[in-house]
Amino acid sequence: MNSLYKAILEAMSSLRILLVDDHEVVRLGLRSLLDHHPNFEVVGEAAAEVEAVQKALDLQPDIVLMDIRLAGGSGVDACQQITTAMPEIKVVMLTSYAEDEMLFAAIRAGAAGYVLKQVGSNDLIRAIESASRGEATLDPSLTQRVFSEIRHSIQKEEAAAFGELTAQEMQVLSLIAEGKTNREIASALFLSEGTVRNYVSSILSKLGVSNRAEAAAYAIQHHLKDYL
């Protein structure tokens, strides 16, 4: 079978979807919406964590559309179990709550998408289609939160890079990064050259680098100037 013919067959086949929500009315509404889509097939429903995992194993859907909060269990935990056992299944989390903790827990659990229940029907359909193509989908209202968390994590990582240095050592390292000699550093900080040499030796040891050039590169790479 050539690749073009295979692609055409895949395009013609329906996406098999498992609905997971502990409210029957919500499942009925979702089924009604998705059943009207020509390329979607709802193959099953579940109302609880254990049931969701078992049905995913039994039915092997392409997509699991799952509420993040389930009676007697967690959609995040179910997502973790499903994506661990069957990485090919894409899980889209559907929730009424824009909570940072739940959002990042779902991402860590392997969710392919995170969509608020207030989303329009067309946006939900696009989220399912995107997940089926292996694309990550995030509700637009949550995008800024994710970027903020990423920036915060990077800043914490960079700050930790200098965690063992004293304030004076960071000043010395900053001047090393500027290409200053020990004599110039001593003059700038009103220290003796011997003291500066001791600081430089301590800095190299704490950073795990072997020379001043590597120390300077380390300082620049981790944005030392932001922490002075």
C-alpha positions as a Python dict, from the first residue, in 0.01 Angstrom:
ca = {
    (1, 'M'): (0, 0, 0),
    (2, 'N'): (157, 330, -106),
    (3, 'S'): (171, 621, 135),
    (4, 'L'): (-83, 833, -57),
    (5, 'Y'): (-345, 557, -57),
    (6, 'K'): (-282, 493, 313),
    (7, 'A'): (-324, 863, 390),
    (8, 'I'): (-655, 872, 199),
    (9, 'L'): (-787, 573, 393),
    (10, 'E'): (-682, 729, 723),
    (11, 'A'): (-854, 1054, 629),
    (12, 'M'): (-1176, 866, 550),
    (13, 'S'): (-1180, 670, 876),
    (14, 'S'): (-1366, 800, 1178),
    (15, 'L'): (-1202, 913, 1498),
    (16, 'R'): (-1313, 678, 1773),
    (17, 'I'): (-1392, 871, 2092),
    (18, 'L'): (-1448, 760, 2449),
    (19, 'L'): (-1645, 1006, 2666),
    (20, 'V'): (-1565, 1023, 3038),
    (21, 'D'): (-1772, 1241, 3270),
    (22, 'D'): (-1952, 1161, 3593),
    (23, 'H'): (-2256, 1363, 3486),
    (24, 'E'): (-2484, 1173, 3251),
    (25, 'V'): (-2638, 1493, 3115),
    (26, 'V'): (-2293, 1618, 3011),
    (27, 'R'): (-2216, 1290, 2836),
    (28, 'L'): (-2548, 1302, 2653),
    (29, 'G'): (-2476, 1656, 2537),
    (30, 'L'): (-2128, 1568, 2419),
    (31, 'R'): (-2250, 1257, 2240),
    (32, 'S'): (-2523, 1457, 2065),
    (33, 'L'): (-2264, 1710, 1946),
    (34, 'L'): (-2000, 1461, 1836),
    (35, 'D'): (-2242, 1218, 1670),
    (36, 'H'): (-2332, 1494, 1424),
    (37, 'H'): (-1972, 1517, 1308),
    (38, 'P'): (-1915, 1296, 999),
    (39, 'N'): (-1565, 1188, 1109),
    (40, 'F'): (-1637, 1119, 1477),
    (41, 'E'): (-1766, 799, 1633),
    (42, 'V'): (-1845, 783, 2004),
    (43, 'V'): (-1755, 425, 2091),
    (44, 'G'): (-1822, 432, 2463),
    (45, 'E'): (-1885, 623, 2784),
    (46, 'A'): (-1752, 605, 3138),
    (47, 'A'): (-1836, 786, 3459),
    (48, 'A'): (-1546, 700, 3691),
    (49, 'E'): (-1167, 666, 3692),
    (50, 'V'): (-1142, 287, 3703),
    (51, 'E'): (-1417, 248, 3444),
    (52, 'A'): (-1247, 500, 3214),
    (53, 'V'): (-914, 316, 3222),
    (54, 'Q'): (-1077, -23, 3166),
    (55, 'K'): (-1288, 100, 2874),
    (56, 'A'): (-986, 266, 2718),
    (57, 'L'): (-806, -69, 2737),
    (58, 'D'): (-1104, -259, 2598),
    (59, 'L'): (-1217, -17, 2326),
    (60, 'Q'): (-881, 129, 2216),
    (61, 'P'): (-1028, 467, 2116),
    (62, 'D'): (-827, 728, 1929),
    (63, 'I'): (-937, 1002, 2168),
    (64, 'V'): (-1052, 1007, 2529),
    (65, 'L'): (-1250, 1321, 2610),
    (66, 'M'): (-1237, 1329, 2987),
    (67, 'D'): (-1360, 1547, 3271),
    (68, 'I'): (-1074, 1639, 3503),
    (69, 'R'): (-1287, 1577, 3813),
    (70, 'L'): (-1463, 1243, 3851),
    (71, 'A'): (-1674, 1108, 4133),
    (72, 'G'): (-1458, 881, 4345),
    (73, 'G'): (-1149, 947, 4140),
    (74, 'S'): (-944, 1181, 3929),
    (75, 'G'): (-941, 1241, 3556),
    (76, 'V'): (-573, 1328, 3587),
    (77, 'D'): (-495, 989, 3742),
    (78, 'A'): (-698, 814, 3473),
    (79, 'C'): (-513, 1013, 3207),
    (80, 'Q'): (-178, 907, 3356),
    (81, 'Q'): (-277, 540, 3352),
    (82, 'I'): (-414, 554, 2998),
    (83, 'T'): (-122, 740, 2843),
    (84, 'T'): (129, 517, 3023),
    (85, 'A'): (-38, 195, 2909),
    (86, 'M'): (-142, 319, 2563),
    (87, 'P'): (65, 618, 2447),
    (88, 'E'): (-110, 616, 2111),
    (89, 'I'): (-439, 721, 2274),
    (90, 'K'): (-477, 1097, 2300),
    (91, 'V'): (-649, 1232, 2610),
    (92, 'V'): (-822, 1570, 2599),
    (93, 'M'): (-915, 1703, 2941),
    (94, 'L'): (-1246, 1887, 2964),
    (95, 'T'): (-1313, 2093, 3274),
    (96, 'S'): (-1521, 2371, 3420),
    (97, 'Y'): (-1228, 2497, 3624),
    (98, 'A'): (-934, 2710, 3509),
    (99, 'E'): (-707, 2598, 3794),
    (100, 'D'): (-330, 2622, 3748),
    (101, 'E'): (-259, 2321, 3968),
    (102, 'M'): (-495, 2095, 3773),
    (103, 'L'): (-374, 2231, 3440),
    (104, 'F'): (-10, 2146, 3506),
    (105, 'A'): (-101, 1814, 3665),
    (106, 'A'): (-287, 1720, 3345),
    (107, 'I'): (8, 1824, 3128),
    (108, 'R'): (245, 1615, 3343),
    (109, 'A'): (3, 1322, 3315),
    (110, 'G'): (37, 1328, 2937),
    (111, 'A'): (-283, 1505, 2832),
    (112, 'A'): (-282, 1614, 2469),
    (113, 'G'): (-526, 1896, 2534),
    (114, 'Y'): (-692, 2097, 2808),
    (115, 'V'): (-1022, 2263, 2721),
    (116, 'L'): (-1273, 2450, 2935),
    (117, 'K'): (-1635, 2333, 2919),
    (118, 'Q'): (-1738, 2686, 2835),
    (119, 'V'): (-1568, 2646, 2497),
    (120, 'G'): (-1780, 2666, 2181),
    (121, 'S'): (-1868, 2348, 1994),
    (122, 'N'): (-1647, 2437, 1696),
    (123, 'D'): (-1349, 2497, 1924),
    (124, 'L'): (-1406, 2163, 2096),
    (125, 'I'): (-1417, 1985, 1761),
    (126, 'R'): (-1094, 2159, 1656),
    (127, 'A'): (-931, 2054, 1984),
    (128, 'I'): (-1022, 1690, 1922),
    (129, 'E'): (-898, 1704, 1563),
    (130, 'S'): (-573, 1869, 1671),
    (131, 'A'): (-514, 1604, 1937),
    (132, 'S'): (-571, 1330, 1680),
    (133, 'R'): (-289, 1481, 1471),
    (134, 'G'): (-56, 1475, 1769),
    (135, 'E'): (-81, 1849, 1829),
    (136, 'A'): (-105, 1987, 2181),
    (137, 'T'): (-420, 2191, 2242),
    (138, 'L'): (-468, 2444, 2518),
    (139, 'D'): (-767, 2665, 2583),
    (140, 'P'): (-664, 3017, 2474),
    (141, 'S'): (-759, 3162, 2813),
    (142, 'L'): (-493, 2941, 2976),
    (143, 'T'): (-204, 3002, 2738),
    (144, 'Q'): (-63, 3298, 2933),
    (145, 'R'): (-62, 3093, 3253),
    (146, 'V'): (148, 2825, 3090),
    (147, 'F'): (402, 3073, 2957),
    (148, 'S'): (418, 3244, 3297),
    (149, 'E'): (486, 2911, 3466),
    (150, 'I'): (756, 2826, 3212),
    (151, 'R'): (923, 3163, 3265),
    (152, 'H'): (903, 3115, 3642),
    (153, 'S'): (1061, 2769, 3617),
    (154, 'I'): (1343, 2901, 3401),
    (155, 'Q'): (1410, 3183, 3645),
    (156, 'K'): (1419, 2939, 3938),
    (157, 'E'): (1659, 2713, 3748),
    (158, 'E'): (1887, 3004, 3662),
    (159, 'A'): (1883, 3136, 4019),
    (160, 'A'): (1972, 2788, 4146),
    (161, 'A'): (2274, 2790, 3915),
    (162, 'F'): (2436, 3045, 4149),
    (163, 'G'): (2290, 2908, 4471),
    (164, 'E'): (2628, 2814, 4623),
    (165, 'L'): (2796, 3147, 4556),
    (166, 'T'): (2814, 3423, 4813),
    (167, 'A'): (2713, 3777, 4720),
    (168, 'Q'): (3080, 3877, 4692),
    (169, 'E'): (3160, 3579, 4473),
    (170, 'M'): (2876, 3673, 4240),
    (171, 'Q'): (3023, 4023, 4209),
    (172, 'V'): (3363, 3875, 4128),
    (173, 'L'): (3207, 3637, 3874),
    (174, 'S'): (3029, 3928, 3710),
    (175, 'L'): (3360, 4105, 3658),
    (176, 'I'): (3520, 3784, 3531),
    (177, 'A'): (3242, 3768, 3274),
    (178, 'E'): (3335, 4121, 3168),
    (179, 'G'): (3690, 4004, 3100),
    (180, 'K'): (3849, 4180, 3398),
    (181, 'T'): (4185, 4065, 3534),
    (182, 'N'): (4240, 3987, 3902),
    (183, 'R'): (4411, 4323, 3945),
    (184, 'E'): (4118, 4507, 3784),
    (185, 'I'): (3868, 4312, 3995),
    (186, 'A'): (4065, 4390, 4310),
    (187, 'S'): (4066, 4760, 4225),
    (188, 'A'): (3692, 4764, 4146),
    (189, 'L'): (3593, 4587, 4467),
    (190, 'F'): (3862, 4735, 4696),
    (191, 'L'): (4015, 4394, 4763),
    (192, 'S'): (4368, 4257, 4752),
    (193, 'E'): (4472, 4049, 4452),
    (194, 'G'): (4530, 3754, 4684),
    (195, 'T'): (4172, 3774, 4809),
    (196, 'V'): (4044, 3792, 4452),
    (197, 'R'): (4251, 3484, 4361),
    (198, 'N'): (4091, 3298, 4649),
    (199, 'Y'): (3745, 3407, 4534),
    (200, 'V'): (3817, 3296, 4177),
    (201, 'S'): (3939, 2956, 4297),
    (202, 'S'): (3625, 2912, 4509),
    (203, 'I'): (3400, 3018, 4220),
    (204, 'L'): (3558, 2770, 3978),
    (205, 'S'): (3520, 2491, 4233),
    (206, 'K'): (3156, 2570, 4316),
    (207, 'L'): (3053, 2602, 3951),
    (208, 'G'): (3243, 2289, 3850),
    (209, 'V'): (3437, 2466, 3574),
    (210, 'S'): (3810, 2456, 3509),
    (211, 'N'): (3903, 2809, 3405),
    (212, 'R'): (3793, 3172, 3390),
    (213, 'A'): (3664, 3143, 3034),
    (214, 'E'): (3428, 2862, 3132),
    (215, 'A'): (3316, 3058, 3437),
    (216, 'A'): (3243, 3362, 3220),
    (217, 'A'): (3045, 3150, 2974),
    (218, 'Y'): (2849, 2996, 3262),
    (219, 'A'): (2764, 3340, 3401),
    (220, 'I'): (2641, 3465, 3065),
    (221, 'Q'): (2446, 3148, 2987),
    (222, 'H'): (2258, 3165, 3319),
    (223, 'H'): (2199, 3543, 3305),
    (224, 'L'): (2399, 3634, 3614),
    (225, 'K'): (2328, 4005, 3565),
    (226, 'D'): (1961, 3944, 3649),
    (227, 'Y'): (2055, 3828, 4001),
    (228, 'L'): (2292, 4101, 4110),
}
